[in-house]
Amino acid sequence: MNLEELKANFNSWIKTLEIEIQGKEKSLNTLKAYSNVINQFIDFLEGKNIVEVTKASVMEYKKELVNLRDTEQLKTSTANSKITILNKFFKDIDRSDLKLSRLKSTVKTTQDNFINESDYNRLIRWADKLGLEREKLIMQTLAGTGIRINELQFFTVENLKKNKTSIVVRNKGKERSIIVPDKVRKSLLSYAKKNNIESGIIFCSSSDPNKLLDKAWIWRKLKFIAGKARVKKSKVKCHSFRHLYAQRYLKLYPDDITNLADLLGHSSLETTRLYTRLDEQEQKKRANKMFK
């Protein structure tokens, strides 16, 4: 099947789907969502100059979804929703051979695939060696505050000067105060002064001072540093520095998971409990103590 045949199949399929959805009194938003997903897939193929729609080309699209997930631009659940819609489309046009498997959750039973304190120190040292001050400061901010990477947009000169203790971030429909350690705050303001950033987002895009650096670009740079520092690149991903923050906190205050949940902005303690899981070395250490 070539791309033009795929488009023809899509146009026919979406018309049939419209009748089906209206018959079941489903929201037209469902139809819009289905249409958007297939159009995104077509745009991807055209962008890659892919003419023949094969299993290999469909797998290329899945790799793109994985990349977006790993650079925190797409949730696993959202990626899987897109795959589900694609699979329905492929099935309805009698091309089940093109169906994709869903993405697996990135949550593991232990925390071996996140950066630890030693990894972090190596990353910071190598950022220094490479002269990557901005990237070093990004890592220090993420690990020192426990924020999500998109929350860097709230680290503005104004916010840091206005309150010497915390800043307010708004994310996922919620608002919370982020405690900013003195060392991090001073480093951020010093960096801003040295780079003539008098207002707005400190880690701003070069093309737009009111816009945060592209998240995918940030992760690429941090993975580059990881390669130089001989830290597994797979460890430098969404929530790695947030996880390190949680581990540091629990090491100092092991019985205070409730306050940690507040600091991380978790609605459920069950989400926070993911950070209390042990790595394999600690599990072995405890098992050995039990059978001395």
Secondary structure, DSSP 8 states (H G I E B T S, - for coil): -BHHHHHHHHHHHHHHHHHHHHHTT--HHHHHHHHHHHHHHHHHHHHTT--B--HHHHHHHHHHHHHHHHTTSS-HHHHHHHHHHHHHHHHHTT-GGG-------S--SSSTTS--HHHHHHHHHHHHHTT-HHHHHHHHHHHHH---GGGGGG-BHHHHHH-SSEEEEEETTEEEEEE--HHHHHHHHHHHHHTT--SSBTTB-SS-TTSB--HHHHHHHHHHHHHHHT--GGGSSTTHHHHHHHHHHHHH-TT-HHHHHHHHT-S-HHHHHGGG---HHHHHHHHHHHT-
